[in-house]
Amino acid sequence: MRLSFQSQRSENTQTLFRRLGYSPDRFQNVGEPSFHRRFRNLAYPRFHIYIQVDTARELSFTIHLDMKQPSYAGSAAHSGEYNGPVVEDEAERIKRLVETLLID
């Protein structure tokens, strides 16, 4: 699911996502920062966000739910949900919180 926000932000992306309950991923693709939010203290399942556009006027990213880690060494494939009620609920939570953190 893709989300975009058009507004002047009051803080940097890492701080914004930390305030939303997300942590930066240790292994990130160059030029594509990513963050995750766990459900409890387990590694999976977790929400995973990839940033596509990050400027002072626009923040655009995709969110999905990683159900488990990749099954094969060297593989990025995993069991993920890109739509559905759980992902939609998290997207709504992010929208509500981001709207309170952005400066118009």
Backbone as CSV, one residue per row, in Angstrom:
resi,resn,N_x,N_y,N_z,CA_x,CA_y,CA_z,C_x,C_y,C_z
1,MET,0.851,-1.160,0.000,0.000,0.000,0.000,0.905,1.234,0.000
2,ARG,0.557,2.193,-0.834,1.366,3.409,-0.956,0.678,4.563,-0.229
3,LEU,1.466,5.350,0.521,0.978,6.534,1.215,1.842,7.717,0.826
4,SER,1.217,8.883,0.677,1.943,10.115,0.366,1.393,11.254,1.191
5,PHE,2.283,12.147,1.593,1.897,13.327,2.362,2.544,14.543,1.724
6,GLN,1.746,15.565,1.488,2.214,16.823,0.911,2.114,17.906,1.971
7,SER,3.203,18.257,2.575,3.197,19.314,3.574,4.618,19.548,4.061
8,GLN,4.816,20.672,4.708,6.120,20.978,5.299,6.266,20.169,6.588
9,ARG,7.336,19.401,6.706,7.545,18.596,7.902,8.368,19.351,8.924
10,SER,8.091,19.066,10.183,8.812,19.742,11.260,10.045,18.967,11.722
11,GLU,10.254,17.744,11.214,11.391,16.937,11.660,11.874,16.046,10.529
12,ASN,13.058,15.444,10.718,13.583,14.591,9.666,12.846,13.246,9.649
13,THR,13.072,12.490,8.580,12.339,11.241,8.366,12.584,10.226,9.469
14,GLN,13.826,10.065,9.883,14.124,9.074,10.918,13.414,9.420,12.227
15,THR,13.424,10.673,12.602,12.735,11.099,13.820,11.235,10.898,13.687
16,LEU,10.685,11.251,12.529,9.251,11.075,12.293,8.849,9.622,12.467
17,PHE,9.570,8.697,11.834,9.189,7.290,11.930,9.439,6.711,13.325
18,ARG,10.444,7.192,14.012,10.642,6.763,15.404,9.446,7.179,16.261
19,ARG,8.939,8.385,16.032,7.767,8.844,16.777,6.521,8.025,16.427
20,LEU,6.502,7.422,15.240,5.397,6.556,14.826,5.574,5.121,15.323
21,GLY,6.688,4.845,16.016,6.923,3.512,16.565,7.776,2.617,15.684
22,TYR,8.411,3.176,14.654,9.226,2.398,13.719,10.704,2.549,14.029
23,SER,11.478,1.539,13.651,12.930,1.550,13.804,13.569,1.453,12.430
24,PRO,14.718,2.095,12.233,15.405,1.952,10.942,15.892,0.516,10.769
25,ASP,15.819,0.016,9.543,16.349,-1.319,9.265,17.857,-1.280,9.245
26,ARG,18.470,-2.336,9.735,19.933,-2.414,9.745,20.485,-2.584,8.340
27,PHE,19.779,-3.346,7.515,20.240,-3.612,6.148,19.306,-2.890,5.191
28,GLN,19.784,-1.772,4.641,18.966,-0.973,3.744,19.590,-0.929,2.355
29,ASN,18.717,-0.852,1.348,19.205,-0.646,-0.014,19.664,0.801,-0.139
30,VAL,20.722,1.025,-0.884,21.236,2.374,-1.077,20.153,3.218,-1.752
31,GLY,19.878,4.384,-1.192,18.887,5.287,-1.765,17.449,4.924,-1.461
32,GLU,17.216,3.867,-0.700,15.854,3.465,-0.355,15.789,3.114,1.137
33,PRO,15.705,4.130,1.993,15.637,3.853,3.428,14.404,3.034,3.768
34,SER,14.516,2.218,4.794,13.365,1.429,5.226,13.311,1.373,6.751
35,PHE,12.105,1.159,7.248,11.829,1.119,8.677,10.881,-0.040,8.951
36,HIS,10.893,-0.533,10.180,9.965,-1.605,10.550,9.380,-1.339,11.940
37,ARG,8.217,-1.950,12.166,7.573,-1.877,13.483,7.080,-3.267,13.833
38,ARG,7.564,-3.767,14.932,7.207,-5.119,15.370,5.922,-5.108,16.189
39,PHE,5.302,-6.288,16.233,4.144,-6.470,17.098,4.669,-7.016,18.409
40,ARG,4.961,-6.747,19.378,5.571,-7.343,20.570,7.078,-7.405,20.409
41,ASN,7.724,-8.367,21.071,9.185,-8.491,21.008,9.654,-9.531,20.004
42,LEU,8.774,-10.004,19.153,9.139,-10.995,18.149,9.631,-10.307,16.883
43,ALA,10.524,-10.967,16.165,11.043,-10.389,14.925,9.968,-10.333,13.834
44,TYR,9.065,-11.297,13.819,7.991,-11.366,12.824,6.717,-11.801,13.522
45,PRO,5.573,-11.359,13.037,5.340,-10.464,11.916,5.720,-9.034,12.270
46,ARG,5.903,-8.211,11.224,6.252,-6.810,11.437,5.794,-5.989,10.235
47,PHE,5.500,-4.727,10.483,5.213,-3.809,9.392,6.543,-3.330,8.827
48,HIS,6.578,-3.144,7.518,7.811,-2.749,6.845,7.492,-1.602,5.893
49,ILE,8.259,-0.527,5.983,8.051,0.663,5.165,9.298,0.941,4.344
50,TYR,9.097,1.229,3.054,10.173,1.669,2.167,9.869,3.092,1.722
51,ILE,10.827,3.999,1.898,10.669,5.391,1.509,10.996,5.531,0.016
52,GLN,10.073,6.130,-0.764,10.337,6.384,-2.176,10.727,7.846,-2.421
53,VAL,10.005,8.782,-1.837,10.279,10.207,-2.013,10.374,10.833,-0.639
54,ASP,11.443,11.575,-0.404,11.638,12.227,0.886,12.213,13.612,0.640
55,THR,11.336,14.589,0.567,11.761,15.981,0.414,11.066,16.801,1.492
56,ALA,11.392,18.065,1.578,10.771,18.935,2.578,9.274,19.085,2.324
57,ARG,8.833,18.915,1.070,7.422,19.111,0.740,6.664,17.810,0.502
58,GLU,7.347,16.689,0.396,6.652,15.436,0.101,7.332,14.251,0.787
59,LEU,6.497,13.374,1.324,6.958,12.104,1.878,6.078,11.029,1.279
60,SER,6.671,10.087,0.584,5.933,9.015,-0.069,6.605,7.686,0.268
61,PHE,5.802,6.697,0.632,6.363,5.409,1.003,5.344,4.297,0.796
62,THR,5.848,3.058,0.771,4.978,1.886,0.707,5.080,1.147,2.040
63,ILE,3.979,0.507,2.391,3.941,-0.257,3.637,3.382,-1.644,3.335
64,HIS,3.948,-2.629,3.993,3.411,-3.988,3.913,3.688,-4.706,5.233
65,LEU,3.098,-5.868,5.381,3.257,-6.676,6.585,4.086,-7.901,6.244
66,ASP,5.293,-7.982,6.813,6.138,-9.176,6.660,5.643,-10.222,7.643
67,MET,5.194,-11.360,7.134,4.699,-12.415,8.017,5.822,-13.280,8.567
68,LYS,6.899,-13.430,7.786,8.039,-14.235,8.237,9.274,-13.783,7.500
69,GLN,10.429,-14.210,7.970,11.684,-13.845,7.316,11.824,-14.615,6.009
70,PRO,12.711,-14.162,5.114,12.945,-14.902,3.870,13.304,-16.349,4.163
71,SER,12.788,-17.249,3.346,12.944,-18.686,3.590,14.293,-19.244,3.151
72,TYR,14.897,-18.629,2.150,16.124,-19.167,1.590,17.260,-18.159,1.708
73,ALA,18.451,-18.640,2.010,19.616,-17.758,2.122,19.851,-17.025,0.802
74,GLY,20.090,-15.734,0.880,20.325,-14.940,-0.315,19.064,-14.494,-1.027
75,SER,17.920,-14.871,-0.506,16.645,-14.522,-1.128,15.979,-13.398,-0.359
76,ALA,15.332,-12.498,-1.100,14.573,-11.422,-0.456,13.095,-11.769,-0.383
77,ALA,12.706,-12.889,-0.981,11.298,-13.278,-0.991,10.836,-13.633,0.417
78,HIS,9.640,-13.205,0.743,9.073,-13.483,2.054,7.557,-13.529,1.929
79,SER,6.917,-13.961,2.952,5.462,-13.992,2.965,4.979,-12.640,3.454
80,GLY,4.506,-11.804,2.542,4.097,-10.453,2.903,2.682,-10.153,2.468
81,GLU,2.021,-9.299,3.229,0.686,-8.823,2.881,0.796,-7.353,2.523
82,TYR,0.335,-7.000,1.337,0.433,-5.626,0.863,-0.892,-4.883,0.962
83,ASN,-1.963,-5.595,1.208,-3.299,-5.034,1.381,-4.003,-5.831,2.461
84,GLY,-5.229,-5.472,2.747,-6.001,-6.184,3.750,-6.237,-5.327,4.977
85,PRO,-7.101,-5.798,5.861,-7.510,-4.984,7.003,-6.376,-4.614,7.965
86,VAL,-5.424,-5.484,8.190,-4.337,-5.178,9.129,-3.454,-4.063,8.566
87,VAL,-3.108,-4.158,7.287,-2.276,-3.133,6.649,-3.056,-1.825,6.542
88,GLU,-4.332,-1.911,6.198,-5.167,-0.707,6.093,-5.312,-0.004,7.444
89,ASP,-5.477,-0.772,8.514,-5.570,-0.175,9.856,-4.279,0.546,10.237
90,GLU,-3.134,-0.062,9.912,-1.848,0.581,10.210,-1.670,1.841,9.362
91,ALA,-2.086,1.786,8.104,-1.998,2.969,7.241,-2.850,4.105,7.810
92,GLU,-4.027,3.797,8.297,-4.891,4.820,8.902,-4.255,5.390,10.172
93,ARG,-3.646,4.525,10.976,-2.966,4.984,12.186,-1.840,5.956,11.825
94,ILE,-1.058,5.611,10.809,0.037,6.469,10.366,-0.514,7.804,9.858
95,LYS,-1.563,7.762,9.040,-2.156,9.002,8.509,-2.584,9.929,9.634
96,ARG,-3.280,9.387,10.616,-3.754,10.217,11.737,-2.576,10.848,12.483
97,LEU,-1.560,10.047,12.776,-0.416,10.564,13.529,0.422,11.541,12.717
98,VAL,0.654,11.243,11.442,1.461,12.130,10.625,0.776,13.485,10.458
99,GLU,-0.522,13.486,10.295,-1.243,14.752,10.153,-1.061,15.647,11.365
100,THR,-0.891,15.061,12.536,-0.665,15.888,13.732,0.788,16.350,13.833
101,LEU,1.705,15.687,13.122,3.130,16.020,13.194,3.589,16.933,12.072
102,LEU,2.769,17.106,11.038,3.161,17.930,9.894,2.707,19.364,10.099
103,ILE,3.485,20.275,9.563,3.136,21.703,9.619,2.583,22.093,8.262
104,ASP,1.402,22.677,8.237,0.802,23.127,6.961,1.428,24.403,6.471
